[in-house]
Amino acid sequence: MLSFITWDVNPDAFAILGREIRWYGILWATGVLLTTIVVQKMYKSEKLPEKWFDSLFIYVLTGLIIGARLGHCLFYDPVYYLSNPLKMLMVWEGGLSSHGGAIGMTVGIWLFSLRVTKKSMIWALDRLIVGVAIGATCIRLGNLMNSEIYGGITTLPWGFNFVRDPHWHFPIAEGGSNELPCHPTQIYEALIYFAIFCVGLYLFYKTNAKNKQGLILGVSLIGIFLSRFCIEYIKNIQEPFEVNMIATFGINMGQLLSIPFVLWGIWLVWNATRKKATIESKTIKK
């Protein structure tokens, strides 16, 4: 007999005035809060102007939300959303893309660097990415609470039966059972992202990596998106069109979107390590 974990957690935490509040939303907000606290402490440790962080929060949060929503709509179901553009605004119906969020945050950081700090956007991303890793950890735990975005069938003892997911049931032979445990890939990713968060903190506070522009960002991008690329091989297919995509190219949309981030990360690490550590000498005006 297979040993496994039956996951039957109610995705609704509680209700306010008849409206359900989900664990996913709570964990998403927790991720934003933890990211904010981490990055704010990093800015304070370098004695940077407080107004810089206030502006950073606005630019990044706006870019994250818009990018994550547009990414889901345009990467995974463009025909439907372009035919029903108002549906893109209905974030409460679900549908956020981590790749879209990454692109949105990058655009936000570009505007923040251009208008506020006058520094390289890589300088800002080196610090932001550390907080983003802990935020991503919370979001994946939110996916776990939603019983969504998990992996294929496994015989490993930590396999999960996601009994609340309508797609959980598998075709079975006559007289068989469809109670088949699956890889809890949300937990796999959450653990990896938390490890990357710890590595980022170590590099920032215990080494001179923050003076090697792009090093912390590059290491984090490689860790986040290379692990995402690999874990996609054991995930269930998220969208129907990915069946043909995998048959043709051998990878799905999540993997395709991860490749540019991995390549960028490799270039950043190479570029940072071939140069001597430098500290910007411009005077910071408070």
C-alpha positions as YAML, in Angstrom:
chain: A
units: angstrom
residues:
- id: 1
  name: MET
  ca: [0.00, 0.00, 0.00]
- id: 2
  name: LEU
  ca: [1.26, 3.47, -0.90]
- id: 3
  name: SER
  ca: [1.89, 5.92, 1.92]
- id: 4
  name: PHE
  ca: [0.97, 9.52, 1.19]
- id: 5
  name: ILE
  ca: [-0.40, 12.73, 2.65]
- id: 6
  name: THR
  ca: [-4.06, 13.55, 2.13]
- id: 7
  name: TRP
  ca: [-4.27, 17.31, 1.53]
- id: 8
  name: ASP
  ca: [-7.79, 18.49, 2.25]
- id: 9
  name: VAL
  ca: [-7.18, 22.04, 3.49]
- id: 10
  name: ASN
  ca: [-9.96, 24.55, 2.90]
- id: 11
  name: PRO
  ca: [-8.51, 27.35, 0.72]
- id: 12
  name: ASP
  ca: [-10.83, 29.83, 2.44]
- id: 13
  name: ALA
  ca: [-9.37, 31.16, 5.69]
- id: 14
  name: PHE
  ca: [-12.46, 33.10, 6.82]
- id: 15
  name: ALA
  ca: [-15.19, 35.39, 5.52]
- id: 16
  name: ILE
  ca: [-15.80, 39.13, 5.96]
- id: 17
  name: LEU
  ca: [-19.27, 40.48, 5.20]
- id: 18
  name: GLY
  ca: [-20.06, 37.36, 3.21]
- id: 19
  name: ARG
  ca: [-16.88, 37.57, 1.09]
- id: 20
  name: GLU
  ca: [-14.40, 34.72, 1.43]
- id: 21
  name: ILE
  ca: [-10.79, 35.56, 2.24]
- id: 22
  name: ARG
  ca: [-8.41, 32.93, 0.89]
- id: 23
  name: TRP
  ca: [-5.14, 31.70, 2.31]
- id: 24
  name: TYR
  ca: [-3.59, 32.45, -1.07]
- id: 25
  name: GLY
  ca: [-4.39, 36.15, -0.73]
- id: 26
  name: ILE
  ca: [-3.14, 36.20, 2.86]
- id: 27
  name: LEU
  ca: [0.14, 34.53, 1.89]
- id: 28
  name: TRP
  ca: [0.52, 36.81, -1.14]
- id: 29
  name: ALA
  ca: [0.15, 39.85, 1.16]
- id: 30
  name: THR
  ca: [2.53, 38.26, 3.68]
- id: 31
  name: GLY
  ca: [5.08, 37.82, 0.89]
- id: 32
  name: VAL
  ca: [4.83, 41.49, -0.05]
- id: 33
  name: LEU
  ca: [5.18, 42.49, 3.62]
- id: 34
  name: LEU
  ca: [8.25, 40.30, 4.20]
- id: 35
  name: THR
  ca: [9.85, 41.53, 0.98]
- id: 36
  name: THR
  ca: [9.25, 45.10, 2.13]
- id: 37
  name: ILE
  ca: [10.79, 44.50, 5.57]
- id: 38
  name: VAL
  ca: [13.87, 42.74, 4.18]
- id: 39
  name: VAL
  ca: [14.64, 45.34, 1.51]
- id: 40
  name: GLN
  ca: [13.96, 48.23, 3.88]
- id: 41
  name: LYS
  ca: [16.48, 46.83, 6.37]
- id: 42
  name: MET
  ca: [19.03, 46.46, 3.58]
- id: 43
  name: TYR
  ca: [18.55, 50.09, 2.57]
- id: 44
  name: LYS
  ca: [18.88, 51.21, 6.19]
- id: 45
  name: SER
  ca: [22.07, 49.17, 6.64]
- id: 46
  name: GLU
  ca: [23.61, 51.17, 3.78]
- id: 47
  name: LYS
  ca: [22.22, 54.44, 5.17]
- id: 48
  name: LEU
  ca: [20.31, 55.20, 1.99]
- id: 49
  name: PRO
  ca: [17.68, 57.97, 1.85]
- id: 50
  name: GLU
  ca: [14.35, 56.86, 3.29]
- id: 51
  name: LYS
  ca: [12.48, 58.44, 0.37]
- id: 52
  name: TRP
  ca: [14.26, 56.03, -1.96]
- id: 53
  name: PHE
  ca: [12.64, 53.05, -0.31]
- id: 54
  name: ASP
  ca: [9.20, 54.71, -0.24]
- id: 55
  name: SER
  ca: [9.40, 55.25, -4.00]
- id: 56
  name: LEU
  ca: [10.79, 51.76, -4.58]
- id: 57
  name: PHE
  ca: [7.78, 50.19, -2.87]
- id: 58
  name: ILE
  ca: [5.32, 52.05, -5.11]
- id: 59
  name: TYR
  ca: [7.14, 51.33, -8.37]
- id: 60
  name: VAL
  ca: [7.81, 47.67, -7.64]
- id: 61
  name: LEU
  ca: [4.39, 46.75, -6.23]
- id: 62
  name: THR
  ca: [2.64, 48.42, -9.17]
- id: 63
  name: GLY
  ca: [4.90, 46.67, -11.67]
- id: 64
  name: LEU
  ca: [4.50, 43.32, -9.89]
- id: 65
  name: ILE
  ca: [0.69, 43.33, -9.88]
- id: 66
  name: ILE
  ca: [0.29, 44.62, -13.45]
- id: 67
  name: GLY
  ca: [3.02, 42.35, -14.81]
- id: 68
  name: ALA
  ca: [1.81, 39.22, -13.01]
- id: 69
  name: ARG
  ca: [-1.75, 39.70, -14.27]
- id: 70
  name: LEU
  ca: [-0.82, 40.62, -17.85]
- id: 71
  name: GLY
  ca: [1.68, 37.77, -17.93]
- id: 72
  name: HIS
  ca: [-1.00, 35.22, -17.07]
- id: 73
  name: CYS
  ca: [-3.46, 36.69, -19.58]
- id: 74
  name: LEU
  ca: [-1.05, 37.09, -22.51]
- id: 75
  name: PHE
  ca: [1.30, 34.15, -21.99]
- id: 76
  name: TYR
  ca: [-1.24, 31.46, -21.13]
- id: 77
  name: ASP
  ca: [-4.59, 32.42, -22.70]
- id: 78
  name: PRO
  ca: [-4.13, 35.41, -25.05]
- id: 79
  name: VAL
  ca: [-7.06, 34.61, -27.36]
- id: 80
  name: TYR
  ca: [-9.61, 34.61, -24.53]
- id: 81
  name: TYR
  ca: [-8.33, 37.73, -22.78]
- id: 82
  name: LEU
  ca: [-7.76, 39.77, -25.94]
- id: 83
  name: SER
  ca: [-11.34, 38.92, -26.89]
- id: 84
  name: ASN
  ca: [-12.51, 39.90, -23.38]
- id: 85
  name: PRO
  ca: [-10.07, 42.65, -22.31]
- id: 86
  name: LEU
  ca: [-12.11, 43.70, -19.27]
- id: 87
  name: LYS
  ca: [-11.50, 40.22, -17.83]
- id: 88
  name: MET
  ca: [-7.84, 41.22, -17.43]
- id: 89
  name: LEU
  ca: [-8.91, 43.59, -14.65]
- id: 90
  name: MET
  ca: [-10.66, 40.86, -12.65]
- id: 91
  name: VAL
  ca: [-7.64, 39.83, -10.57]
- id: 92
  name: TRP
  ca: [-9.90, 38.36, -7.86]
- id: 93
  name: GLU
  ca: [-10.91, 35.59, -10.28]
- id: 94
  name: GLY
  ca: [-7.33, 34.26, -10.11]
- id: 95
  name: GLY
  ca: [-4.51, 34.02, -12.59]
- id: 96
  name: LEU
  ca: [-1.07, 35.51, -11.89]
- id: 97
  name: SER
  ca: [2.19, 34.67, -13.64]
- id: 98
  name: SER
  ca: [5.52, 34.64, -11.82]
- id: 99
  name: HIS
  ca: [7.35, 35.35, -15.08]
- id: 100
  name: GLY
  ca: [5.03, 38.27, -15.82]
- id: 101
  name: GLY
  ca: [5.57, 39.54, -12.28]
- id: 102
  name: ALA
  ca: [9.34, 39.38, -12.79]
- id: 103
  name: ILE
  ca: [9.08, 41.39, -16.00]
- id: 104
  name: GLY
  ca: [6.74, 43.90, -14.35]
- id: 105
  name: MET
  ca: [9.10, 44.40, -11.40]
- id: 106
  name: THR
  ca: [12.02, 44.88, -13.79]
- id: 107
  name: VAL
  ca: [10.12, 47.64, -15.60]
- id: 108
  name: GLY
  ca: [9.25, 49.20, -12.22]
- id: 109
  name: ILE
  ca: [12.90, 49.10, -11.15]
- id: 110
  name: TRP
  ca: [13.96, 50.69, -14.45]
- id: 111
  name: LEU
  ca: [11.60, 53.61, -13.86]
- id: 112
  name: PHE
  ca: [12.66, 53.83, -10.19]
- id: 113
  name: SER
  ca: [16.34, 53.97, -11.15]
- id: 114
  name: LEU
  ca: [15.72, 56.49, -13.92]
- id: 115
  name: ARG
  ca: [13.59, 58.88, -11.89]
- id: 116
  name: VAL
  ca: [14.73, 58.43, -8.28]
- id: 117
  name: THR
  ca: [18.20, 57.02, -7.61]
- id: 118
  name: LYS
  ca: [19.93, 57.85, -10.93]
- id: 119
  name: LYS
  ca: [21.86, 54.61, -10.35]
- id: 120
  name: SER
  ca: [22.00, 51.48, -12.49]
- id: 121
  name: MET
  ca: [18.85, 49.37, -12.29]
- id: 122
  name: ILE
  ca: [21.10, 46.36, -11.60]
- id: 123
  name: TRP
  ca: [22.19, 48.08, -8.38]
- id: 124
  name: ALA
  ca: [18.55, 48.21, -7.24]
- id: 125
  name: LEU
  ca: [17.79, 44.67, -8.41]
- id: 126
  name: ASP
  ca: [20.75, 43.28, -6.45]
- id: 127
  name: ARG
  ca: [18.94, 44.36, -3.29]
- id: 128
  name: LEU
  ca: [15.36, 43.76, -4.32]
- id: 129
  name: ILE
  ca: [15.92, 40.16, -5.44]
- id: 130
  name: VAL
  ca: [16.83, 39.08, -1.90]
- id: 131
  name: GLY
  ca: [13.42, 40.15, -0.62]
- id: 132
  name: VAL
  ca: [11.65, 38.79, -3.69]
- id: 133
  name: ALA
  ca: [12.95, 35.30, -2.89]
- id: 134
  name: ILE
  ca: [11.14, 35.21, 0.46]
- id: 135
  name: GLY
  ca: [8.05, 36.69, -1.20]
- id: 136
  name: ALA
  ca: [8.10, 33.92, -3.82]
- id: 137
  name: THR
  ca: [8.32, 31.38, -1.00]
- id: 138
  name: CYS
  ca: [5.04, 32.67, 0.46]
- id: 139
  name: ILE
  ca: [3.31, 32.68, -2.92]
- id: 140
  name: ARG
  ca: [4.17, 29.03, -3.54]
- id: 141
  name: LEU
  ca: [2.79, 28.17, -0.11]
- id: 142
  name: GLY
  ca: [-0.35, 30.00, -1.20]
- id: 143
  name: ASN
  ca: [-0.53, 27.69, -4.23]
- id: 144
  name: LEU
  ca: [-0.30, 24.76, -1.82]
- id: 145
  name: MET
  ca: [-3.23, 26.08, 0.21]
- id: 146
  name: ASN
  ca: [-5.18, 26.40, -3.06]
- id: 147
  name: SER
  ca: [-4.34, 22.80, -4.04]
- id: 148
  name: GLU
  ca: [-3.04, 24.04, -7.40]
- id: 149
  name: ILE
  ca: [0.06, 23.91, -9.63]
- id: 150
  name: TYR
  ca: [1.32, 20.59, -8.37]
- id: 151
  name: GLY
  ca: [3.18, 17.71, -9.97]
- id: 152
  name: GLY
  ca: [2.46, 14.36, -11.51]
- id: 153
  name: ILE
  ca: [1.94, 11.00, -9.85]
- id: 154
  name: THR
  ca: [4.66, 9.80, -7.48]
- id: 155
  name: THR
  ca: [5.31, 6.77, -5.28]
- id: 156
  name: LEU
  ca: [7.45, 8.82, -2.88]
- id: 157
  name: PRO
  ca: [6.17, 8.77, 0.73]
- id: 158
  name: TRP
  ca: [5.67, 12.54, 0.79]
- id: 159
  name: GLY
  ca: [3.29, 12.51, -2.17]
- id: 160
  name: PHE
  ca: [0.12, 14.56, -1.67]
- id: 161
  name: ASN
  ca: [-3.45, 13.69, -2.55]
- id: 162
  name: PHE
  ca: [-4.99, 17.05, -3.48]
- id: 163
  name: VAL
  ca: [-8.56, 15.97, -2.92]
- id: 164
  name: ARG
  ca: [-10.09, 19.44, -3.31]
- id: 165
  name: ASP
  ca: [-8.76, 19.91, -6.83]
- id: 166
  name: PRO
  ca: [-11.34, 18.89, -9.47]
- id: 167
  name: HIS
  ca: [-8.47, 17.86, -11.76]
- id: 168
  name: TRP
  ca: [-7.03, 15.55, -9.13]
- id: 169
  name: HIS
  ca: [-8.87, 12.43, -10.33]
- id: 170
  name: PHE
  ca: [-7.06, 10.31, -12.90]
- id: 171
  name: PRO
  ca: [-8.41, 7.79, -15.42]
- id: 172
  name: ILE
  ca: [-8.29, 4.32, -13.86]
- id: 173
  name: ALA
  ca: [-8.60, 0.75, -14.96]
- id: 174
  name: GLU
  ca: [-11.73, -1.13, -13.96]
- id: 175
  name: GLY
  ca: [-11.58, -2.02, -10.29]
- id: 176
  name: GLY
  ca: [-8.63, 0.31, -9.68]
- id: 177
  name: SER
  ca: [-8.27, 3.39, -7.51]
- id: 178
  name: ASN
  ca: [-7.75, 7.00, -8.53]
- id: 179
  name: GLU
  ca: [-6.37, 8.05, -5.15]
- id: 180
  name: LEU
  ca: [-2.88, 8.59, -6.52]
- id: 181
  name: PRO
  ca: [-0.41, 10.83, -4.68]
- id: 182
  name: CYS
  ca: [1.32, 13.62, -6.60]
- id: 183
  name: HIS
  ca: [4.53, 15.60, -6.25]
- id: 184
  name: PRO
  ca: [3.90, 18.64, -3.98]
- id: 185
  name: THR
  ca: [5.95, 20.86, -6.30]
- id: 186
  name: GLN
  ca: [4.71, 23.95, -4.47]
- id: 187
  name: ILE
  ca: [6.72, 22.79, -1.44]
- id: 188
  name: TYR
  ca: [9.74, 21.93, -3.57]
- id: 189
  name: GLU
  ca: [9.79, 25.45, -5.03]
- id: 190
  name: ALA
  ca: [9.08, 27.12, -1.68]
- id: 191
  name: LEU
  ca: [12.06, 25.36, -0.09]
- id: 192
  name: ILE
  ca: [14.35, 26.29, -2.99]
- id: 193
  name: TYR
  ca: [13.26, 29.93, -2.92]
- id: 194
  name: PHE
  ca: [13.80, 30.09, 0.83]
- id: 195
  name: ALA
  ca: [17.31, 28.67, 0.37]
- id: 196
  name: ILE
  ca: [18.00, 31.32, -2.29]
- id: 197
  name: PHE
  ca: [16.75, 33.98, 0.13]
- id: 198
  name: CYS
  ca: [19.24, 32.75, 2.75]
- id: 199
  name: VAL
  ca: [22.07, 32.74, 0.20]
- id: 200
  name: GLY
  ca: [21.15, 36.29, -0.85]
- id: 201
  name: LEU
  ca: [21.23, 37.51, 2.75]
- id: 202
  name: TYR
  ca: [24.62, 35.87, 3.28]
- id: 203
  name: LEU
  ca: [26.08, 37.41, 0.12]
- id: 204
  name: PHE
  ca: [24.79, 40.86, 1.02]
- id: 205
  name: TYR
  ca: [25.76, 41.02, 4.70]
- id: 206
  name: LYS
  ca: [28.76, 38.66, 4.98]
- id: 207
  name: THR
  ca: [30.65, 39.21, 1.71]
- id: 208
  name: ASN
  ca: [31.50, 42.06, -0.64]
- id: 209
  name: ALA
  ca: [29.05, 40.75, -3.27]
- id: 210
  name: LYS
  ca: [26.94, 43.92, -3.11]
- id: 211
  name: ASN
  ca: [29.95, 45.82, -4.45]
- id: 212
  name: LYS
  ca: [30.17, 43.48, -7.45]
- id: 213
  name: GLN
  ca: [27.22, 44.79, -9.40]
- id: 214
  name: GLY
  ca: [24.91, 42.05, -10.65]
- id: 215
  name: LEU
  ca: [26.41, 39.18, -8.63]
- id: 216
  name: ILE
  ca: [23.59, 38.76, -6.10]
- id: 217
  name: LEU
  ca: [20.98, 39.24, -8.82]
- id: 218
  name: GLY
  ca: [22.68, 36.75, -11.12]
- id: 219
  name: VAL
  ca: [23.04, 34.03, -8.50]
- id: 220
  name: SER
  ca: [19.40, 34.47, -7.49]
- id: 221
  name: LEU
  ca: [18.08, 34.41, -11.07]
- id: 222
  name: ILE
  ca: [19.98, 31.22, -11.84]
- id: 223
  name: GLY
  ca: [18.73, 29.58, -8.64]
- id: 224
  name: ILE
  ca: [15.11, 30.64, -9.06]
- id: 225
  name: PHE
  ca: [14.57, 30.05, -12.76]
- id: 226
  name: LEU
  ca: [16.85, 27.04, -13.31]
- id: 227
  name: SER
  ca: [15.05, 25.25, -10.47]
- id: 228
  name: ARG
  ca: [11.73, 26.33, -11.98]
- id: 229
  name: PHE
  ca: [12.84, 24.96, -15.36]
- id: 230
  name: CYS
  ca: [13.74, 21.59, -13.85]
- id: 231
  name: ILE
  ca: [10.67, 21.25, -11.62]
- id: 232
  name: GLU
  ca: [8.39, 21.90, -14.61]
- id: 233
  name: TYR
  ca: [9.32, 18.41, -15.87]
- id: 234
  name: ILE
  ca: [7.38, 16.83, -13.01]
- id: 235
  name: LYS
  ca: [4.48, 19.31, -12.93]
- id: 236
  name: ASN
  ca: [1.09, 18.62, -14.40]
- id: 237
  name: ILE
  ca: [0.27, 20.54, -17.58]
- id: 238
  name: GLN
  ca: [-1.34, 23.85, -16.65]
- id: 239
  name: GLU
  ca: [-2.89, 24.86, -20.00]
- id: 240
  name: PRO
  ca: [-4.21, 22.68, -22.88]
- id: 241
  name: PHE
  ca: [-2.02, 24.37, -25.53]
- id: 242
  name: GLU
  ca: [1.08, 23.17, -23.69]
- id: 243
  name: VAL
  ca: [0.39, 19.58, -24.78]
- id: 244
  name: ASN
  ca: [1.29, 20.46, -28.39]
- id: 245
  name: MET
  ca: [4.10, 22.71, -27.24]
- id: 246
  name: ILE
  ca: [5.73, 19.88, -25.28]
- id: 247
  name: ALA
  ca: [5.23, 17.45, -28.17]
- id: 248
  name: THR
  ca: [6.89, 19.88, -30.58]
- id: 249
  name: PHE
  ca: [9.63, 21.52, -28.53]
- id: 250
  name: GLY
  ca: [9.99, 19.28, -25.48]
- id: 251
  name: ILE
  ca: [9.34, 22.14, -23.04]
- id: 252
  name: ASN
  ca: [6.29, 24.00, -21.73]
- id: 253
  name: MET
  ca: [5.57, 27.73, -21.48]
- id: 254
  name: GLY
  ca: [6.98, 28.05, -17.95]
- id: 255
  name: GLN
  ca: [10.27, 26.54, -19.10]
- id: 256
  name: LEU
  ca: [10.44, 28.69, -22.23]
- id: 257
  name: LEU
  ca: [9.92, 31.83, -20.17]
- id: 258
  name: SER
  ca: [12.58, 30.73, -17.66]
- id: 259
  name: ILE
  ca: [15.39, 30.39, -20.22]
- id: 260
  name: PRO
  ca: [16.01, 34.16, -20.74]
- id: 261
  name: PHE
  ca: [16.23, 34.73, -16.97]
- id: 262
  name: VAL
  ca: [18.74, 31.88, -16.55]
- id: 263
  name: LEU
  ca: [20.89, 33.20, -19.40]
- id: 264
  name: TRP
  ca: [20.73, 36.72, -17.98]
- id: 265
  name: GLY
  ca: [21.75, 35.38, -14.58]
- id: 266
  name: ILE
  ca: [24.76, 33.53, -16.04]
- id: 267
  name: TRP
  ca: [25.89, 36.68, -17.87]
- id: 268
  name: LEU
  ca: [25.48, 38.79, -14.72]
- id: 269
  name: VAL
  ca: [27.60, 36.41, -12.62]
- id: 270
  name: TRP
  ca: [30.29, 36.20, -15.32]
- id: 271
  name: ASN
  ca: [30.36, 39.96, -15.75]
- id: 272
  name: ALA
  ca: [30.46, 40.63, -11.99]
- id: 273
  name: THR
  ca: [33.19, 38.12, -11.16]
- id: 274
  name: ARG
  ca: [35.55, 39.24, -13.92]
- id: 275
  name: LYS
  ca: [35.69, 42.75, -12.48]
- id: 276
  name: LYS
  ca: [37.13, 44.00, -9.23]
- id: 277
  name: ALA
  ca: [34.64, 45.06, -6.57]
- id: 278
  name: THR
  ca: [33.79, 48.72, -6.94]
- id: 279
  name: ILE
  ca: [31.81, 51.09, -4.76]
- id: 280
  name: GLU
  ca: [30.02, 54.00, -6.37]
- id: 281
  name: SER
  ca: [31.71, 57.20, -5.23]
- id: 282
  name: LYS
  ca: [28.83, 59.56, -5.89]
- id: 283
  name: THR
  ca: [27.60, 61.44, -2.86]
- id: 284
  name: ILE
  ca: [24.11, 60.42, -1.82]
- id: 285
  name: LYS
  ca: [21.95, 63.44, -1.09]
- id: 286
  name: LYS
  ca: [19.43, 62.85, 1.66]
...
